[in-house]
């Protein structure tokens, strides 16, 4: 059987992926990838605990294990982009870029350089017979959204051993075999931030530029700490919830004026928070080309969003996407990802949106 490298995070998903491949007769090697070198708020390096889980599981299932450090590549290719996007007032998705640049580029190249024929990960995704990306069988855990930036060439050397399983089945396998991480909770948020307060983390790298919060009519409502700390549709953390002269509804972020450093908010969810179309200037098509110059499909504008029906017009290297129904808080910097039924076609970062009702303050 093929020599195969499994990217192991210390979590239950990659552990079960390694176990299943070992049971299938593969020559399996587990490799722990360290992408971030910093302690959490309690001064604990979470990578140390994760590697201990990798070691425990690998020893139990009888496979060799190693660690490789991609912290420099991560900072250069992912974290620098993350900060640049926030400086521009956008809301990036670094997890998508991490898959494109680190896990399935730098790490894949490393795995193949060791003589492995394949790289396996614990993603909830599947591949069809043409090695194109399909949603995972568990609709609640499907991670194809985060892999929409991959190419067919990358996917030809990749396997997803747990893509056909439900999360409950994965945990049952881990529990049955006594894995130390069988009940370990899923990681949440951006990997280099973890459970920490996002705003406090960002403040370490992007100095605050305080400015005014105004409503859709330009009236001053309060002050903000810096436009990069807020995103479209945000309701919590605005610091303006106790005002008595409004409608009593919650306040939502509906826009940013970078030139004047204004955060624009509105009480309630109204037309200003919705958009009718978007433009993405750079789109990755997994099969190397779009299905056509104009076509209908479904799309997600953020992870866990239900599919939305859209019409796509290809424009040079990007697309113009018209929504069949107005969409709430479509956010520049996030990814739009396209689907035809189970097949993930690809996607790209959102550059601009057309509001249902333009804001003028």
Residue pairs with C-beta under 8 A, 6 or more apart in sequence:
1 24
1 25
1 26
1 27
2 26
2 27
2 116
2 117
2 118
3 26
3 27
3 29
3 114
3 115
3 116
3 117
4 21
4 26
4 27
4 28
4 29
4 116
4 117
4 118
4 119
4 120
4 159
5 29
5 30
5 31
5 111
5 114
5 116
5 118
5 119
5 120
6 14
6 17
6 18
6 21
6 28
6 29
6 30
6 31
6 119
6 120
6 121
7 14
7 31
7 33
7 103
7 107
7 111
7 119
7 120
7 121
7 122
8 14
8 15
8 18
8 30
8 31
8 32
8 54
8 57
8 58
8 65
8 122
9 32
9 33
9 50
9 54
9 122
9 187
10 32
10 49
10 50
10 51
10 52
10 53
10 54
10 181
10 184
11 50
11 53
11 122
11 181
11 184
11 186
11 187
12 122
12 170
12 171
12 174
12 179
12 181
12 182
12 184
13 122
13 123
13 124
13 162
13 170
14 121
14 122
15 53
15 54
15 57
15 122
15 174
15 179
15 181
16 122
16 161
16 162
16 165
16 170
16 173
16 174
16 179
17 120
17 121
17 122
17 160
17 161
17 162
18 28
18 30
18 57
18 58
18 61
18 63
18 120
19 57
19 61
19 173
19 174
19 177
19 179
20 161
20 162
20 173
21 28
21 120
21 159
21 161
22 28
22 61
22 62
22 63
28 63
29 63
29 64
29 65
29 66
29 114
29 116
30 54
30 57
30 58
30 63
30 64
30 65
30 66
31 65
31 66
31 67
31 68
31 107
31 110
31 111
32 50
32 51
32 54
32 65
32 66
32 67
32 68
33 67
33 68
33 70
33 102
33 103
33 107
34 47
34 51
34 67
34 68
34 69
34 70
34 71
35 70
35 71
35 74
35 78
35 98
35 102
35 191
35 192
36 47
36 71
36 74
36 191
36 192
37 45
37 47
37 69
37 71
38 45
38 192
39 45
40 46
40 194
40 195
40 196
41 196
46 194
51 67
53 180
53 181
53 184
54 65
55 65
56 179
56 180
56 181
57 179
57 180
57 181
58 64
58 65
59 65
60 177
60 178
60 179
60 180
61 177
68 107
68 110
70 102
70 106
70 107
73 101
73 102
73 106
74 98
74 102
74 192
77 97
77 101
77 102
77 106
78 94
78 97
78 98
78 101
78 102
79 94
79 192
81 92
81 94
81 97
82 92
82 94
82 97
82 190
83 205
83 206
85 91
85 92
85 333
86 92
86 202
86 206
86 228
87 206
87 228
88 258
88 333
89 227
89 228
89 256
89 258
90 331
90 332
90 333
91 231
91 232
91 331
91 332
91 333
91 334
92 333
92 334
92 349
93 146
93 303
93 333
93 334
93 335
93 349
94 190
94 191
94 192
95 146
95 190
95 191
96 145
96 146
96 147
96 148
96 149
96 335
96 347
97 149
98 191
99 146
99 147
99 149
99 150
100 149
100 150
100 284
103 121
104 119
104 147
104 150
104 154
104 158
105 154
107 119
108 119
108 154
108 157
108 158
111 119
112 119
112 157
117 157
118 157
118 158
118 159
119 157
119 158
119 159
120 158
120 159
120 160
120 161
121 158
121 160
122 160
122 161
122 162
123 136
123 143
123 146
123 147
123 160
123 162
123 163
124 136
124 137
124 138
124 141
124 142
124 143
124 160
124 162
124 163
124 167
125 133
125 134
125 135
125 136
125 142
125 143
125 144
125 147
125 160
125 163
126 133
126 134
126 135
126 136
126 137
126 160
126 163
126 164
126 342
127 133
127 134
127 155
127 158
127 159
127 160
127 163
128 134
128 343
130 287
131 152
131 155
131 156
132 152
132 155
132 286
132 287
132 343
132 344
133 144
133 147
133 148
133 150
133 155
133 286
133 343
133 344
134 144
134 163
134 342
134 343
134 344
135 142
135 144
135 339
135 342
135 344
136 142
136 143
136 144
136 160
136 163
137 163
137 164
137 165
137 166
138 165
138 166
138 167
140 167
141 166
141 167
144 337
144 339
144 344
145 300
145 303
145 335
145 337
145 344
145 347
146 303
147 344
148 284
148 286
148 335
148 337
148 338
148 344
148 346
148 347
149 284
149 335
149 346
149 347
149 348
150 284
150 286
151 284
151 286
151 288
152 286
152 287
152 288
155 286
162 170
171 182
171 183
174 181
174 182
175 182
175 183
187 194
188 195
189 195
189 198
190 198
193 201
199 225
199 229
199 237
202 228
202 229
203 225
203 226
203 229
206 226
206 228
207 226
208 225
208 226
208 229
209 226
209 227
209 261
210 223
210 224
210 225
210 226
211 223
211 224
211 226
211 227
211 260
211 261
211 262
211 263
212 220
212 221
212 222
212 223
212 224
212 261
212 262
212 263
213 220
213 221
213 222
213 223
213 224
213 238
213 240
213 262
213 263
213 264
213 265
214 220
214 221
214 262
214 263
214 264
214 265
214 361
215 221
215 264
215 265
215 266
215 267
215 361
216 254
216 264
216 265
216 266
216 272
216 359
216 361
217 361
218 361
221 240
221 243
221 251
221 265
222 238
222 239
222 240
223 239
224 230
224 238
224 263
227 256
227 258
227 261
227 263
230 237
230 238
230 253
230 256
230 263
231 253
231 329
231 331
232 253
232 254
232 255
232 273
232 329
232 330
232 331
233 252
233 253
233 273
233 328
233 329
233 331
234 252
234 253
235 250
235 251
235 252
235 253
238 251
238 253
238 265
240 251
240 265
241 250
241 251
246 267
247 267
247 268
248 267
249 267
249 268
250 267
250 268
251 265
251 266
251 267
252 265
252 266
252 267
252 268
252 269
252 273
253 263
253 264
253 265
254 264
254 265
254 266
254 272
254 273
254 359
255 264
255 272
255 359
256 262
256 263
256 264
257 264
257 361
262 361
264 359
264 361
266 272
266 273
269 328
270 357
271 326
271 355
271 356
271 357
272 355
272 356
272 357
272 359
273 328
273 329
274 326
274 327
274 328
274 355
274 356
274 357
275 323
275 326
275 327
275 330
275 353
275 354
275 355
275 356
276 322
276 323
276 326
276 327
276 354
276 355
276 356
277 320
277 321
277 322
277 323
277 353
277 354
278 301
278 320
278 321
278 323
278 330
278 336
278 350
278 351
278 352
278 353
278 354
279 315
279 318
279 319
279 320
279 321
279 350
279 351
279 352
279 353
280 318
280 319
280 321
280 336
280 347
280 348
280 349
280 350
280 351
281 317
281 318
281 348
281 351
282 317
282 318
282 348
282 349
283 290
283 317
283 318
283 319
283 346
283 347
283 348
284 346
284 347
284 348
285 345
285 346
286 344
286 345
286 346
287 345
287 346
290 312
290 314
290 319
290 345
291 297
291 340
291 345
292 314
293 313
293 314
294 311
294 312
294 313
294 314
295 311
295 312
296 309
296 310
296 311
296 312
297 309
297 310
297 312
297 338
297 339
297 340
297 345
298 307
298 308
298 309
298 310
298 338
298 339
298 340
299 307
299 308
299 310
299 312
299 321
299 336
299 337
299 338
299 339
299 347
300 306
300 307
300 308
300 336
300 337
300 339
301 308
301 327
301 330
301 331
301 334
301 335
301 336
301 350
302 331
302 334
307 339
308 323
308 324
308 325
308 327
309 323
309 324
309 325
310 321
310 322
310 323
310 324
310 338
311 321
311 322
311 324
312 319
312 320
312 321
312 322
312 338
313 319
313 320
313 321
313 322
318 348
318 351
319 336
319 348
321 336
326 356
330 350
330 353
331 350
332 349
332 350
332 351
332 352
332 353
333 349
333 350
334 349
334 350
335 347
335 348
335 349
335 350
336 347
336 348
336 349
336 350
337 344
337 346
337 347
338 344
338 345
338 346
338 347
339 345
